[in-house]
Amino acid sequence: MSHQPTVTVVGSINMDLAVSTDVMPLQGETVLGKKFATYPGGKGANQAVAAARLGANVNMIGAVGGDIFGRELLHHLHNETIDTSAVHTLDHVPSGTATIILSEQDNRIIVAPGANGMVSPELVQSHKSIIKNSDVILLQLEIPIETISYVAALAYDLGVPVILNPAPYQKLPAALLSQVEFLTPNETEAKSLTKDPVLDILREKMIITQGDRVLSFTGTTQT
């Protein structure tokens, strides 16, 4: 029997609030919308769902609010067979949300981190055993950067490889970049990363994505 890898995701859990309209509202303008829907999201939760659907044993470390969105998000993760024992429910804190306006093949997005902003190094440290017993750690940048750096350093010390999706893009500490095994930027994020003075650290670590294609560092399409 083949080994089922254990993947641990430390990151964001959001509820996406999407509304479509024929006209993008101007400043101060009210327009009528067409469709409204809510979708479980967050870059961290999306990583966890993808890994679970590929057959991995998946742990999620993060936080949701003590609100209806938090309950729905936990239910969604449970349905995807993701272990949420390390997802903290924080009373009096809202769950993270992404408000999305869709119009004329364009969009506007506002992300309110909510409970994701409370995912601290101390919260992660309380689940050190999960990190230690993982085959790989997945990270993104929708929780505080100090927590990302802490997780990468902890996993590095424990000999557990880390894959970082550097989105939404921000300048990253050199120590963090040296401790991750791979980075998976899209083309726009890759251009920002290649302007970084620590490019030599990144050269062998970048896997550039483009939709359903995967590109190498040089941009060559991989099969």
N, C-alpha and C positions, 0 to 999 in steps of 0.2 A: 504493500500500500504506500503510495507517495505521501511525502510529508506535507501537511497543510501549514503554510507559514503563518506566523502570528504577527500581525501588523498592528501597530499602535499609532493612532492619529492624535496629536495634541493640537487643538485649534478651534476654529469658530463654528458655531451652530446658529443659523439665522432662519427667520421666516421671511420669505420674499413676498412682498405685496405689489402685485403688478396690475396696472390699469392701462387700457388702450384708449386712444382718442384720435379723432380725425385731425385735430389741430393742436400743436404743442402750445400750451399757454404762455403768453408773454408775462413779464413782471406785473404782478397785481391783477392779472386777468383770471377770470373763472370760465372754464369751458365744460361742456358735457362730455363725459366719458362713455365708452361703449361696453367694454368687458372688464370685470375685476376678478382676480383669483389670487389665492394664496398658495405658495409652494414651499415645502421645506428646502432649505438651502444652507449657504455658508460654505466657504471653500474647504474648511476642515471636514464638515459633515459630508460634503460631496466626495472628498477623497475616501472617507470611510465607507460610504455606500459603494463606490466603484470597487474598492478592494474586496468587500464582502461578496459582491456579485461575481467577482473573479474566483471566488472559492477560498479566500483567506479567512482565518480566525481574526476578528477585528475588535480591538478595544478602542474606545473613544474617551479621551480626557479633555474636559472642557466644562462649560457652565451654561445654564439656561436660567431664565427668570421664573419667579413663582407666579406665573400668569398662564392664561389659556394657551398662548403660543408655546410656552415652555412644555406644557403637558403634551401638546400635539407633536412637538419636535421629538420628545422622548419616545412617544408612541411610534413615530415614523422610524426612528433608529432601531427600536425593538423589532419592528416588522421586517427590517433588513438584516436581522440576526446579528446585530452589533451589540457588544457588551457595553452597557452604559453605567456600570457600577461606579465608574470614576467621573461621571458627569454630575456636577453639583447643581442642585436647584437652590437658587439664591432668592430668598424672600425679599420683598420690597425693592427688587431690582428688575427692570424689564428685560425680556429676552432680546437678543440682537435682531434687528430687522434691516431689510433692504427694500426701500420704496422705489419702484421702477415705473416710469412713465414711458409708454410706447406710442410712437406716432410717426407716420410717414417714413418707415424703415429707419427710424432713429430712436434713440432712447436717452433718458436722463435717469441717473441712479443716485440715491442718497442712502448711505449706510450708517445706521446708528448702532454702535457696537454693543450697547447694553451690557448684559452679563459677560460677554466675551472680553470686555475690558477688565474684568475681575479675575481672569485666569492668570494667576500670579505664580512666581517660582515656588512659593510656599504651598500653593494648591497642588502643583505638579510633584513637589518633593514628597508629599504624603502618599503618592502612588509610585514611588521609586521602584518597587518590586515589579510593577507592570512593565516599566521601561526595561528593567534588567532582563526580564523573561521574554522580550520581544525579539523577532528576527530583523525587523526594520521599523524605523520611526518615520512618519510622514508629518511634515510641517508646512505651513503657509504663513502669511503675514497679516492675518486679521485678528491676532491677539497681541498683547504688548511685546515689543522687541526684546525687553529684558527677559521675558519668559522664553522666547524663542532661543535666545543666547544661552539661557540656563539649561534648557532641554538639550541643545546641541552639545554643550560641554559635558553634561551628565552622561548622555549616551556615548559620547566619545570615550570618556573614562571607563565606561562599562563594556566597551568594544561592540556596541550596537550601531550599525550604519544608519545614517540619517539622509533622507531625501527631502529637499526644500523646494517648494514652489514659491518663487520670490514675487508673490502677488498679494495685494496690490503693491507695486514696486516702491521701494524706498532704499536709500543708501544703507548698506549693511556693514557691520564691523568686520575687519579683516580676520579677527579670531574666529568669528562665526563661520565665515567662508572657508577657513582652513579646516574646520571640524566636520563639515557636512561632506557626505560621500558624493552626492550628485545634486545639481540644481536643474529644475525643469521650467525655464522661462519660455514665454511665447516670443515671437520675433521682436516685438516692441521692447519687452523687458530685457531681452538679450542685448539689444543695442545699447540700452542704458548700462547694463553690466559691463560690456566691453569697453566702456569709457572709464571704468574704475581702474585706479593705479595698481590694484592687486590682480590684474588680468592673468598673470602667469599662474596664480593659484587656481583660477577658474578654468583654464584652457582644457584640462582633461576631465572637468566635472560637469560641463554643460550639455544637457540634452534639450535642444530647442524644439518646441512643439508648434504645430500649425494645424489646428482643427483635427481631422482624422489622419493627418500625416505626422511623422516624427522626423525632425531634421537634426543633423549632426551640428557640431560647433561651426563648421564651415558653411552650413546651409544646404548640404547635400541630402536629398531625400533618401531615407532609409526604409527598407521593406521589413 
